[in-house]
Amino acid sequence: MLDELLGRAELKERIAELEDERDALAGRLEGESDRRKDAVRARQDAEAEVNRLEDRITELEDRVERLSGDDDSLDFRGTEDLGGDRLREVVRRLESLSTAPEGALTAVVADEQSVPAAVESAFGDRASLVRRAAPCVALTDDAGLVSVALSPPRLSDQFDAWGDGFVLEPDWFFPTSETVVALVRSNLFALGHYDDGELVYETGFESDVKSAHSKGGFSQARFERIREGQIDDHLDACREALDDHLTDESDLVVLGERTVLGEFRERASLTATVDASGDPEAALEEASREFWTTRLYRI
């Protein structure tokens, strides 16, 4: 199945055909050697054809290896985590590129199995690096001046298009005026919104949730029941806080612990795991900074 997706199955079939043809010609060579001098030319032609086919087989085998993504010689020219003013500068620089019609390729790649044919063609051997960077938006131009991939906090559905410049949507990289961010941990909640790209803290609280079972006292099972009840009460309080602060236009992003994020996926446009901790306001700032970071891959 993977061979078919990467286009290797057809290449392998062609290699097998060429090898059969080469072996047949090699058999003819052995027979030609027993003939008279008038067969010398035919033998030389057959040798040349065998050499050509062997070169072609080697070429196709190299291509199969590249498509397999096993070529360790290929690597990114560099990577960088972008945020804040540095991210804005890089995005503006990419948006400023102007080419002839259909001179700039923008391709949103959802995952490593979904690399568009346009990316394979435009990036050539280095398309495997786009696959490694996915999910990402891959950018290149027909002169090869730009060859990068960006992995922002969120992306649109997969697409690829050639135009006279790159297509970069601001809400892939930055919060909007409707974006509300919540940090939810099993014992902490914090909420804020964005004003001209800057985080404004609104509310937050910490709840008393048991974190470890002492050696004495009640059983482990009872301890777990008490702790789970405390977490449930805390999550109920988080939901109430969201109800008090969200509007119909709010674009909610929920960050926090993997174990509790599932409780908020239905009402959030996006959720993500972060490691931010500390008091609610400081933790929210750390989580927001971590989330709105874009990884740049130089291809």
SULFENPE-V100628 format. One record per residue. N is the residue number from 1. RES is the residue in one small letter. PHI is phi in radians with two decimals (999 if undefined). D_LAST is the distance of its C-alpha to the last C-alpha in Angstrom with 2 decimals. Layout:
BEGIN
n=N res=RES phi=PHI d_last=D_LAST
n=N res=RES phi=PHI d_last=D_LAST
END
This chain:
BEGIN
n=1 res=m phi=999 d_last=27.49
n=2 res=l phi=-1.13 d_last=23.92
n=3 res=d phi=-1.03 d_last=24.26
n=4 res=e phi=-1.16 d_last=25.41
n=5 res=l phi=-1.12 d_last=22.57
n=6 res=l phi=-1.56 d_last=19.91
n=7 res=g phi=1.42 d_last=22.08
n=8 res=r phi=-1.42 d_last=23.08
n=9 res=a phi=-1.03 d_last=26.77
n=10 res=e phi=-1.11 d_last=27.38
n=11 res=l phi=-1.11 d_last=25.65
n=12 res=k phi=-1.14 d_last=27.80
n=13 res=e phi=-1.08 d_last=30.89
n=14 res=r phi=-1.15 d_last=30.24
n=15 res=i phi=-1.05 d_last=29.85
n=16 res=a phi=-1.08 d_last=33.19
n=17 res=e phi=-1.10 d_last=34.85
n=18 res=l phi=-1.13 d_last=33.76
n=19 res=e phi=-1.15 d_last=35.01
n=20 res=d phi=-1.08 d_last=38.34
n=21 res=e phi=-1.13 d_last=38.64
n=22 res=r phi=-1.09 d_last=37.94
n=23 res=d phi=-1.12 d_last=40.59
n=24 res=a phi=-1.11 d_last=43.07
n=25 res=l phi=-1.15 d_last=42.65
n=26 res=a phi=-1.09 d_last=43.06
n=27 res=g phi=-1.12 d_last=46.34
n=28 res=r phi=-1.10 d_last=47.44
n=29 res=l phi=-1.05 d_last=46.86
n=30 res=e phi=-1.09 d_last=49.20
n=31 res=g phi=-1.26 d_last=51.87
n=32 res=e phi=-1.13 d_last=51.48
n=33 res=s phi=-1.10 d_last=52.21
n=34 res=d phi=-1.58 d_last=55.77
n=35 res=r phi=-1.66 d_last=56.50
n=36 res=r phi=-1.31 d_last=58.00
n=37 res=k phi=-1.07 d_last=56.40
n=38 res=d phi=-1.24 d_last=55.68
n=39 res=a phi=-1.63 d_last=53.07
n=40 res=v phi=-1.06 d_last=51.10
n=41 res=r phi=-1.05 d_last=49.10
n=42 res=a phi=-1.11 d_last=48.20
n=43 res=r phi=-1.15 d_last=47.14
n=44 res=q phi=-1.11 d_last=44.86
n=45 res=d phi=-1.10 d_last=43.30
n=46 res=a phi=-1.14 d_last=42.75
n=47 res=e phi=-1.09 d_last=41.15
n=48 res=a phi=-1.08 d_last=38.74
n=49 res=e phi=-1.16 d_last=37.89
n=50 res=v phi=-1.07 d_last=37.36
n=51 res=n phi=-1.10 d_last=34.97
n=52 res=r phi=-1.11 d_last=33.03
n=53 res=l phi=-1.16 d_last=32.85
n=54 res=e phi=-1.14 d_last=31.76
n=55 res=d phi=-1.11 d_last=28.88
n=56 res=r phi=-1.15 d_last=27.92
n=57 res=i phi=-1.09 d_last=28.21
n=58 res=t phi=-1.07 d_last=25.94
n=59 res=e phi=-1.07 d_last=23.30
n=60 res=l phi=-1.21 d_last=23.58
n=61 res=e phi=-1.13 d_last=23.62
n=62 res=d phi=-1.11 d_last=20.32
n=63 res=r phi=-1.16 d_last=18.87
n=64 res=v phi=-1.05 d_last=20.50
n=65 res=e phi=-1.12 d_last=19.01
n=66 res=r phi=-1.15 d_last=15.42
n=67 res=l phi=-1.15 d_last=16.36
n=68 res=s phi=-1.27 d_last=17.89
n=69 res=g phi=1.28 d_last=14.67
n=70 res=d phi=-1.72 d_last=16.65
n=71 res=d phi=-1.45 d_last=14.69
n=72 res=d phi=-1.26 d_last=14.42
n=73 res=s phi=-1.29 d_last=13.12
n=74 res=l phi=-1.52 d_last=9.50
n=75 res=d phi=-2.65 d_last=7.84
n=76 res=f phi=-1.11 d_last=5.23
n=77 res=r phi=-1.19 d_last=5.82
n=78 res=g phi=2.96 d_last=7.71
n=79 res=t phi=-2.35 d_last=9.11
n=80 res=e phi=-2.74 d_last=12.09
n=81 res=d phi=-1.58 d_last=14.93
n=82 res=l phi=-1.93 d_last=16.13
n=83 res=g phi=-2.74 d_last=19.74
n=84 res=g phi=1.03 d_last=22.67
n=85 res=d phi=-1.12 d_last=22.62
n=86 res=r phi=-1.12 d_last=19.14
n=87 res=l phi=-1.12 d_last=17.77
n=88 res=r phi=-1.06 d_last=20.13
n=89 res=e phi=-1.12 d_last=19.05
n=90 res=v phi=-1.15 d_last=15.32
n=91 res=v phi=-1.09 d_last=16.41
n=92 res=r phi=-1.06 d_last=18.99
n=93 res=r phi=-1.14 d_last=16.71
n=94 res=l phi=-1.19 d_last=14.51
n=95 res=e phi=-1.17 d_last=17.87
n=96 res=s phi=-1.35 d_last=19.30
n=97 res=l phi=-1.12 d_last=17.22
n=98 res=s phi=-2.23 d_last=19.80
n=99 res=t phi=-2.22 d_last=19.57
n=100 res=a phi=-1.15 d_last=22.14
n=101 res=p phi=-0.91 d_last=23.00
n=102 res=e phi=1.04 d_last=20.37
n=103 res=g phi=-1.83 d_last=17.77
n=104 res=a phi=-2.23 d_last=15.25
n=105 res=l phi=-1.80 d_last=13.96
n=106 res=t phi=-2.04 d_last=14.13
n=107 res=a phi=-2.43 d_last=14.06
n=108 res=v phi=-1.50 d_last=15.31
n=109 res=v phi=-1.92 d_last=14.68
n=110 res=a phi=-1.26 d_last=17.59
n=111 res=d phi=-2.78 d_last=16.94
n=112 res=e phi=-1.18 d_last=15.54
n=113 res=q phi=-1.62 d_last=18.50
n=114 res=s phi=-2.16 d_last=18.05
n=115 res=v phi=-1.31 d_last=15.00
n=116 res=p phi=-1.14 d_last=16.50
n=117 res=a phi=-1.05 d_last=17.24
n=118 res=a phi=-1.08 d_last=15.72
n=119 res=v phi=-1.23 d_last=12.20
n=120 res=e phi=-0.99 d_last=13.10
n=121 res=s phi=-1.25 d_last=14.38
n=122 res=a phi=-1.26 d_last=11.86
n=123 res=f phi=-1.60 d_last=8.67
n=124 res=g phi=1.04 d_last=11.14
n=125 res=d phi=-1.01 d_last=10.67
n=126 res=r phi=-1.53 d_last=7.08
n=127 res=a phi=-1.09 d_last=8.81
n=128 res=s phi=-1.10 d_last=9.92
n=129 res=l phi=-1.27 d_last=6.89
n=130 res=v phi=-1.08 d_last=7.77
n=131 res=r phi=-1.04 d_last=11.19
n=132 res=r phi=-1.20 d_last=10.79
n=133 res=a phi=-1.43 d_last=9.76
n=134 res=a phi=-1.03 d_last=12.73
n=135 res=p phi=-1.26 d_last=14.83
n=136 res=c phi=-2.82 d_last=12.48
n=137 res=v phi=-1.97 d_last=12.19
n=138 res=a phi=-1.71 d_last=9.30
n=139 res=l phi=-2.28 d_last=9.45
n=140 res=t phi=-2.72 d_last=9.28
n=141 res=d phi=-2.18 d_last=12.32
n=142 res=d phi=-1.24 d_last=14.43
n=143 res=a phi=-1.70 d_last=14.16
n=144 res=g phi=1.28 d_last=10.42
n=145 res=l phi=-1.28 d_last=10.91
n=146 res=v phi=-2.09 d_last=8.59
n=147 res=s phi=-2.66 d_last=5.19
n=148 res=v phi=-2.49 d_last=4.97
n=149 res=a phi=-2.34 d_last=7.09
n=150 res=l phi=-2.13 d_last=10.38
n=151 res=s phi=-2.00 d_last=12.99
n=152 res=p phi=-1.48 d_last=16.25
n=153 res=p phi=-1.04 d_last=19.80
n=154 res=r phi=-2.60 d_last=20.65
n=155 res=l phi=-2.40 d_last=19.53
n=156 res=s phi=-1.38 d_last=21.58
n=157 res=d phi=-1.09 d_last=22.30
n=158 res=q phi=-1.09 d_last=19.73
n=159 res=f phi=-2.80 d_last=19.46
n=160 res=d phi=-2.52 d_last=17.48
n=161 res=a phi=-2.72 d_last=18.71
n=162 res=w phi=-1.65 d_last=18.31
n=163 res=g phi=-2.63 d_last=20.03
n=164 res=d phi=-1.62 d_last=20.59
n=165 res=g phi=-3.04 d_last=18.27
n=166 res=f phi=-1.45 d_last=16.10
n=167 res=v phi=-1.77 d_last=18.14
n=168 res=l phi=-2.28 d_last=17.86
n=169 res=e phi=-1.46 d_last=21.01
n=170 res=p phi=-0.99 d_last=22.34
n=171 res=d phi=-1.28 d_last=23.73
n=172 res=w phi=-1.23 d_last=20.34
n=173 res=f phi=-1.93 d_last=19.81
n=174 res=f phi=-2.28 d_last=23.36
n=175 res=p phi=-1.22 d_last=26.90
n=176 res=t phi=-1.81 d_last=29.36
n=177 res=s phi=-1.18 d_last=33.05
n=178 res=e phi=-1.62 d_last=33.93
n=179 res=t phi=-1.29 d_last=31.74
n=180 res=v phi=-2.07 d_last=33.87
n=181 res=v phi=-2.01 d_last=32.44
n=182 res=a phi=-2.15 d_last=34.55
n=183 res=l phi=-1.87 d_last=34.17
n=184 res=v phi=-2.19 d_last=36.25
n=185 res=r phi=-2.08 d_last=37.13
n=186 res=s phi=-1.16 d_last=40.19
n=187 res=n phi=-2.38 d_last=42.19
n=188 res=l phi=-2.50 d_last=40.41
n=189 res=f phi=-2.47 d_last=39.65
n=190 res=a phi=-2.59 d_last=38.20
n=191 res=l phi=-2.44 d_last=37.57
n=192 res=g phi=-2.71 d_last=36.21
n=193 res=h phi=-2.29 d_last=35.05
n=194 res=y phi=-2.01 d_last=32.94
n=195 res=d phi=-2.13 d_last=34.53
n=196 res=d phi=0.94 d_last=32.26
n=197 res=g phi=1.47 d_last=29.32
n=198 res=e phi=-1.74 d_last=31.40
n=199 res=l phi=-1.30 d_last=32.64
n=200 res=v phi=-2.02 d_last=36.43
n=201 res=y phi=-1.26 d_last=38.10
n=202 res=e phi=-1.91 d_last=40.87
n=203 res=t phi=-2.76 d_last=42.36
n=204 res=g phi=-3.08 d_last=41.98
n=205 res=f phi=-2.85 d_last=44.10
n=206 res=e phi=-2.09 d_last=44.32
n=207 res=s phi=-1.99 d_last=46.51
n=208 res=d phi=-1.44 d_last=48.61
n=209 res=v phi=-2.14 d_last=47.04
n=210 res=k phi=-1.07 d_last=48.17
n=211 res=s phi=-1.88 d_last=45.35
n=212 res=a phi=-2.66 d_last=47.23
n=213 res=h phi=-1.60 d_last=50.40
n=214 res=s phi=-1.25 d_last=53.09
n=215 res=k phi=-1.21 d_last=55.11
n=216 res=g phi=-1.71 d_last=58.33
n=217 res=g phi=1.44 d_last=59.44
n=218 res=f phi=-1.27 d_last=58.43
n=219 res=s phi=-1.25 d_last=56.58
n=220 res=q phi=-1.07 d_last=52.84
n=221 res=a phi=-1.08 d_last=53.14
n=222 res=r phi=-1.16 d_last=54.96
n=223 res=f phi=-1.00 d_last=52.44
n=224 res=e phi=-1.10 d_last=49.57
n=225 res=r phi=-1.12 d_last=51.60
n=226 res=i phi=-1.12 d_last=52.25
n=227 res=r phi=-1.11 d_last=48.61
n=228 res=e phi=-1.08 d_last=47.39
n=229 res=g phi=-1.14 d_last=50.04
n=230 res=q phi=-1.14 d_last=48.92
n=231 res=i phi=-1.14 d_last=45.29
n=232 res=d phi=-1.04 d_last=46.56
n=233 res=d phi=-1.10 d_last=48.61
n=234 res=h phi=-1.11 d_last=45.65
n=235 res=l phi=-1.16 d_last=43.45
n=236 res=d phi=-1.08 d_last=46.39
n=237 res=a phi=-1.14 d_last=46.51
n=238 res=c phi=-1.11 d_last=42.77
n=239 res=r phi=-1.08 d_last=43.37
n=240 res=e phi=-1.10 d_last=46.32
n=241 res=a phi=-1.13 d_last=44.33
n=242 res=l phi=-1.13 d_last=41.71
n=243 res=d phi=-1.04 d_last=44.57
n=244 res=d phi=-1.29 d_last=46.06
n=245 res=h phi=-1.97 d_last=42.96
n=246 res=l phi=-1.55 d_last=41.01
n=247 res=t phi=-2.06 d_last=41.80
n=248 res=d phi=-1.13 d_last=41.12
n=249 res=e phi=-1.57 d_last=38.29
n=250 res=s phi=-1.15 d_last=36.54
n=251 res=d phi=-1.83 d_last=32.95
n=252 res=l phi=-1.51 d_last=33.24
n=253 res=v phi=-2.01 d_last=30.41
n=254 res=v phi=-1.93 d_last=31.83
n=255 res=l phi=-2.03 d_last=30.27
n=256 res=g phi=2.59 d_last=31.88
n=257 res=e phi=-1.33 d_last=32.99
n=258 res=r phi=-1.01 d_last=31.96
n=259 res=t phi=-1.20 d_last=35.65
n=260 res=v phi=-2.00 d_last=36.79
n=261 res=l phi=-1.07 d_last=33.95
n=262 res=g phi=-1.04 d_last=35.33
n=263 res=e phi=-1.25 d_last=38.43
n=264 res=f phi=-2.17 d_last=36.60
n=265 res=r phi=-1.13 d_last=34.07
n=266 res=e phi=-1.18 d_last=36.52
n=267 res=r phi=-1.75 d_last=36.95
n=268 res=a phi=-1.77 d_last=33.42
n=269 res=s phi=-1.34 d_last=30.61
n=270 res=l phi=-2.77 d_last=28.17
n=271 res=t phi=-2.24 d_last=28.68
n=272 res=a phi=-2.71 d_last=26.55
n=273 res=t phi=-1.44 d_last=27.48
n=274 res=v phi=-2.37 d_last=27.57
n=275 res=d phi=-1.85 d_last=29.41
n=276 res=a phi=-1.05 d_last=31.07
n=277 res=s phi=-2.56 d_last=34.69
n=278 res=g phi=1.96 d_last=37.55
n=279 res=d phi=-1.23 d_last=39.89
n=280 res=p phi=-0.91 d_last=38.97
n=281 res=e phi=-1.18 d_last=37.87
n=282 res=a phi=-1.14 d_last=35.75
n=283 res=a phi=-1.13 d_last=34.21
n=284 res=l phi=-1.12 d_last=33.36
n=285 res=e phi=-1.09 d_last=31.63
n=286 res=e phi=-1.13 d_last=29.57
n=287 res=a phi=-1.13 d_last=28.70
n=288 res=s phi=-1.11 d_last=27.76
n=289 res=r phi=-1.10 d_last=25.49
n=290 res=e phi=-1.15 d_last=23.74
n=291 res=f phi=-1.20 d_last=23.45
n=292 res=w phi=-1.51 d_last=22.16
n=293 res=t phi=-2.02 d_last=19.04
n=294 res=t phi=-1.96 d_last=15.55
n=295 res=r phi=-1.56 d_last=12.60
n=296 res=l phi=-1.78 d_last=9.48
n=297 res=y phi=-2.00 d_last=6.09
n=298 res=r phi=-1.57 d_last=3.80
n=299 res=i phi=-1.77 d_last=0.00
END
